[in-house]
Amino acid sequence: MKKIKIIVSGGGTGGHIFPAIAIAKAIEKQIKNVEFLFVGAKDRMEMEKIPNAGYNIIGLWINGFQRGLYLKNLLFPFKIIHSILKANRIIKDFNPDLVIGTGGYASGPLIYAGAKKGIPSIIQEQNSYAGVTNKILGKLVQKICVAYDKMERYFPKEKIIFTGNPIREKVLFFENNKKEAEKLFKIDSKKPTILVIGGSLGARTINDTIANNIYRFKSMGINLIWQTGISYQKIAQNIISDLNLDCITTCAFIKQMDKAYAVADIIVSRSGAIAISELCCVGKPVILVPSPNVAENHQYKNAQSLVNKNAAILVKDSMANRKLVNTLEKLIKNKRLQDILSSNIKKIGVKDAADRIAKIALNLIK
């Protein structure tokens, strides 16, 4: 049997890298004789994460266009041309049967080059609001896998297939880990547990809000698991040790997020596409604080799509310091609202997204 060769391109953030790896692993479950080559952006996190997952990767000299007057934007047209030329060479040398894009800087040149050569191609749009690159690529590829309704606003309707977003496999089985998690995070099981996630790099607004209201958490009678990000970790630890707050556990980065989900009763989070997809599968009540520092306000639109289904509470980043802790305290006391939010967010969760995308992708080769 002929070996099937597939290029997967996506990166820049974990939100593009984790789905790319999940799709590759799902394809490997469906066919045995397959070879992958990943294409990412030089100096971005995929150049480390993809080899760690056991795959080869090539980097392109590419980055996003910075909104505003920046000198590095002068290089942007040259980087695009250079990356398309290199993408053409990669495709000629590797000779793929299929190209898959999960978003990010490198995805554009690679999928563009592959589609122009007539190679079966597919993109995955993770957000409720399509980015500029994917809007362009949508006209060239055969199939577009989406995670939200009403995406025909951005793409040809006949190409769209609802699949959901691939999420980390461990997260799907988070409930198995509750006892271990209670020990890991030193949880008092008699108290409700709040999990605050500001993203792997932390979120300054969320962190400052927790720090400014730290005295209130002791009086709430809760456990707090607080992912601070690396830059805020020392500040958070100093505050907690000074006030002798043993009900709060801080982590720069939570590696075992499945265990954190297992013990959480309420979650406070940013609203990146993959974070939301995980939260939908976890099914806990959630307060979303969208980051304002993302292209085309993606996170706010992602969060609003859940709010429209009464599946989450949204607190704007600009209002977080005044509203977040009050909103959280009201939710802790309102068990009926917790149940409604939990029930509604579970209805949105898709647990087999990677398998769905793998099947669609392989059908394009046949």
C-alpha positions in Angstrom: 0.0 0.0 0.0 1.3 3.5 -1.0 2.4 5.6 1.9 0.1 8.7 2.3 2.0 11.9 2.8 0.4 14.8 4.6 1.6 18.3 5.4 0.0 20.0 8.5 0.6 23.7 8.9 -0.4 25.8 12.0 1.1 27.5 14.9 2.0 30.8 16.6 0.0 29.8 19.7 -1.1 26.7 21.5 -4.6 27.3 20.1 -3.3 26.4 16.6 -0.6 23.8 17.6 -2.7 21.5 19.9 -5.4 21.0 17.2 -2.8 20.3 14.6 -1.2 17.5 16.7 -4.7 16.2 17.6 -5.7 15.9 14.0 -2.5 14.1 13.1 -2.9 11.6 15.9 -6.6 11.0 14.8 -5.4 10.3 11.2 -2.8 7.9 12.5 -5.6 6.0 14.3 -7.6 5.7 11.0 -4.7 4.7 8.7 -1.4 3.1 9.4 0.8 3.9 6.4 1.1 7.7 6.8 3.9 10.2 7.0 3.5 13.8 8.3 5.5 16.9 7.8 4.6 20.0 9.9 5.3 23.5 8.7 5.4 26.4 11.2 6.8 29.8 11.7 10.5 30.1 12.7 11.1 31.2 16.3 7.6 30.3 17.4 6.5 27.7 20.0 5.6 25.1 17.3 9.3 24.7 16.6 9.6 23.1 20.0 6.2 21.6 20.6 5.9 19.7 17.4 9.2 17.8 17.7 8.3 17.0 21.3 5.1 15.3 20.0 7.2 13.2 17.6 6.9 15.0 14.3 9.3 16.7 11.9 8.8 20.4 11.3 10.2 23.0 8.9 10.0 26.7 9.7 9.0 29.6 7.4 10.3 33.2 7.8 6.9 34.7 8.5 4.9 36.5 11.2 1.7 38.4 11.4 1.1 42.0 10.3 1.3 44.3 13.3 -1.6 46.7 13.6 -0.1 50.2 13.8 3.0 51.9 12.5 5.9 49.5 13.1 9.1 49.3 11.2 9.0 45.5 11.0 5.8 45.8 8.9 8.1 47.0 6.1 9.5 43.4 5.9 6.0 41.8 5.8 5.6 41.7 2.0 9.1 40.2 1.6 8.3 37.6 4.2 5.1 36.6 2.4 6.9 36.3 -0.9 9.8 34.4 0.7 7.4 32.1 2.5 5.3 31.3 -0.5 8.5 30.4 -2.5 9.7 28.2 0.3 6.3 26.6 0.7 6.4 25.7 -3.0 9.8 24.1 -2.6 8.6 22.1 0.5 5.6 20.9 -1.5 7.7 19.9 -4.5 10.2 18.0 -2.3 7.7 16.3 0.0 5.1 15.7 -2.6 2.1 15.5 -0.2 -1.3 13.9 -1.0 -3.0 16.4 1.3 -2.4 19.7 3.1 -4.2 20.7 6.3 -4.1 24.2 7.9 -5.1 24.9 11.5 -4.4 28.7 11.4 -1.4 30.8 12.4 1.2 32.7 10.4 2.7 29.8 8.4 -0.6 28.3 7.5 -1.4 31.0 4.9 1.6 30.5 2.5 1.6 26.7 2.8 -2.1 26.2 2.1 -2.1 28.8 -0.6 0.9 27.1 -2.4 -0.7 23.6 -1.9 -4.1 24.6 -3.1 -2.7 26.4 -6.2 -0.9 23.2 -7.2 -4.2 21.3 -7.0 -3.3 19.3 -3.9 -6.4 18.4 -1.8 -6.6 20.9 1.0 -8.6 21.6 4.1 -8.6 24.3 6.7 -9.9 24.4 10.2 -11.4 27.7 11.5 -11.4 27.6 15.3 -13.1 31.0 16.1 -16.6 32.3 15.7 -15.2 35.1 13.6 -13.0 34.0 10.7 -9.5 35.6 10.4 -8.3 37.4 7.2 -6.0 34.5 6.2 -8.6 31.8 6.4 -11.2 34.0 4.5 -8.7 34.1 1.6 -7.8 30.4 1.9 -11.5 29.5 2.1 -11.9 30.3 -1.6 -9.1 27.9 -2.6 -9.5 24.8 -0.4 -12.0 21.9 -0.8 -13.3 21.8 2.8 -13.6 24.1 5.8 -14.0 22.6 9.2 -15.7 25.0 11.7 -16.6 25.1 15.4 -19.4 27.7 15.3 -22.7 28.2 13.6 -23.4 30.8 10.9 -19.9 30.6 9.4 -21.4 31.0 5.9 -20.9 34.7 6.6 -17.2 34.2 5.9 -16.9 31.0 3.7 -18.7 29.4 0.8 -21.6 27.5 2.3 -21.1 24.3 0.3 -17.5 23.9 1.7 -18.4 24.2 5.4 -18.6 21.2 7.7 -19.3 21.6 11.4 -16.8 19.5 13.3 -16.0 21.4 16.5 -12.5 22.1 17.7 -10.0 19.3 18.5 -9.0 19.3 22.2 -6.4 17.5 24.3 -7.2 13.9 24.8 -6.5 14.0 28.5 -9.2 16.6 29.0 -11.8 14.2 27.7 -11.3 11.9 30.6 -10.8 14.7 33.3 -13.4 13.2 35.6 -11.3 10.1 36.4 -8.7 12.3 38.2 -10.7 14.0 41.0 -9.1 12.2 44.0 -5.6 12.7 42.7 -6.4 16.3 41.9 -7.6 17.0 45.5 -4.2 15.8 46.8 -2.3 17.7 44.1 -3.9 21.1 44.7 -4.5 20.5 48.5 -8.2 20.9 48.1 -10.6 20.9 51.1 -13.4 18.8 49.5 -16.1 20.4 51.9 -15.5 23.8 50.1 -16.4 24.8 46.5 -13.3 25.2 44.3 -12.7 28.1 41.9 -10.2 27.7 39.0 -8.8 30.9 37.5 -7.0 30.4 34.2 -5.4 33.4 32.6 -3.7 31.6 29.7 -0.2 30.0 29.7 1.4 33.5 29.8 -1.0 34.8 32.4 -3.5 37.7 32.0 -2.6 40.9 33.8 -6.1 42.1 34.2 -7.3 38.9 35.8 -4.2 38.6 38.0 -4.5 42.1 39.2 -8.2 41.6 40.0 -7.5 38.5 42.0 -4.6 40.2 43.8 -6.6 43.3 44.6 -9.5 41.3 46.1 -7.4 38.5 47.7 -8.8 39.3 51.2 -12.3 38.5 50.0 -11.5 34.9 49.0 -10.8 33.8 52.5 -14.2 35.1 53.7 -16.0 33.3 50.8 -15.1 29.9 52.2 -13.6 28.5 49.0 -10.6 26.8 47.5 -8.9 28.9 44.8 -6.6 27.4 42.1 -4.9 30.4 40.5 -2.8 30.0 37.3 -0.8 33.2 37.3 1.6 32.9 34.3 5.4 33.1 34.9 5.6 36.9 35.2 3.1 37.1 38.0 4.0 34.0 40.0 6.3 35.6 42.6 3.9 38.5 43.2 1.0 36.0 43.9 3.1 33.8 46.1 4.3 36.8 48.2 0.7 38.0 48.7 -0.5 34.6 49.8 2.4 33.9 52.2 2.1 37.4 53.8 -1.7 36.9 54.4 -1.3 33.2 55.4 -3.9 32.1 52.8 -3.8 28.3 52.7 -7.0 28.1 50.8 -5.2 29.4 47.6 -2.9 27.4 45.4 -0.9 29.4 42.8 0.7 27.9 39.7 2.8 29.6 37.0 1.4 27.1 34.6 -0.9 24.2 35.2 0.5 21.2 33.3 -2.2 18.8 34.5 -5.1 20.9 33.4 -7.4 17.8 33.3 -6.9 17.5 37.1 -7.6 21.2 37.7 -10.9 20.8 35.7 -11.7 17.7 37.7 -11.8 19.6 41.1 -13.2 22.9 39.8 -16.8 23.8 40.6 -16.6 27.2 38.8 -14.0 28.3 36.2 -12.8 31.8 35.3 -11.0 31.9 32.0 -10.0 33.8 28.9 -12.0 32.8 25.8 -9.6 31.6 23.2 -11.2 29.1 20.8 -9.5 26.0 22.1 -10.0 27.0 25.7 -13.7 27.4 25.1 -13.9 24.1 23.3 -12.3 22.4 26.3 -14.6 24.2 28.7 -17.7 23.0 26.7 -16.5 19.4 27.1 -15.8 19.9 30.8 -19.2 21.3 31.3 -18.6 23.4 34.5 -20.1 26.9 35.1 -17.8 29.4 33.6 -17.1 33.2 33.7 -15.3 34.4 30.6 -13.0 37.4 30.5 -12.0 37.9 26.9 -8.6 39.2 26.1 -8.8 42.5 24.3 -5.3 42.0 22.8 -6.2 39.6 20.0 -6.8 40.1 16.3 -10.4 41.1 15.3 -11.6 40.8 18.9 -11.9 37.0 18.4 -12.1 36.2 22.1 -15.0 38.6 22.8 -17.0 37.1 19.8 -16.2 33.5 21.0 -17.5 34.4 24.5 -20.6 36.2 23.2 -21.6 33.1 21.2 -21.8 31.1 24.5 -23.6 33.9 26.3 -26.2 34.0 23.5 -27.0 30.3 24.5 -27.1 31.1 28.2 -24.0 28.9 28.5 -21.5 31.3 30.1 -21.2 34.7 31.9 -19.1 37.4 30.2 -17.2 40.1 32.1 -15.4 42.6 29.8 -11.7 42.9 30.5 -12.1 46.7 31.1 -14.7 46.0 33.8 -12.9 43.0 35.4 -11.5 44.9 38.4 -14.9 46.2 39.3 -17.2 43.3 38.4 -15.3 40.0 38.2 -15.2 39.1 41.9 -18.7 40.4 42.6 -20.0 38.3 39.7 -18.0 35.3 41.0 -19.4 35.7 44.5 -23.0 35.8 43.2 -22.5 32.7 41.1 -21.0 30.8 44.0 -24.2 31.5 46.0 -26.6 30.7 43.1 -26.6 26.9 42.7 -29.6 27.1 40.2 -27.7 29.4 37.9 -24.6 27.1 38.1 -26.8 24.2 37.0 -28.3 26.1 34.1 -24.9 27.3 32.8 -23.4 23.8 33.2 -26.3 22.1 31.4 -26.2 24.6 28.5 -22.5 24.6 28.0 -22.4 20.7 27.9 -24.8 20.8 25.0 -22.3 22.7 22.9 -19.3 20.4 23.6 -17.9 18.2 20.8 -15.7 15.4 22.0 -14.8 13.7 18.7 -13.8 16.8 16.6 -10.3 15.5 15.7 -11.8 12.2 14.5 -14.4 14.0 12.4 -11.7 16.3 10.8 -9.5 13.2 10.1 -12.3 11.4 8.3 -13.1 14.5 6.2 -9.4 15.0 5.3 -8.9 11.3 4.3 -12.0 11.3 2.2 -10.5 14.1 0.1 -7.6 11.8 -0.8 -9.9 8.9 -1.8 
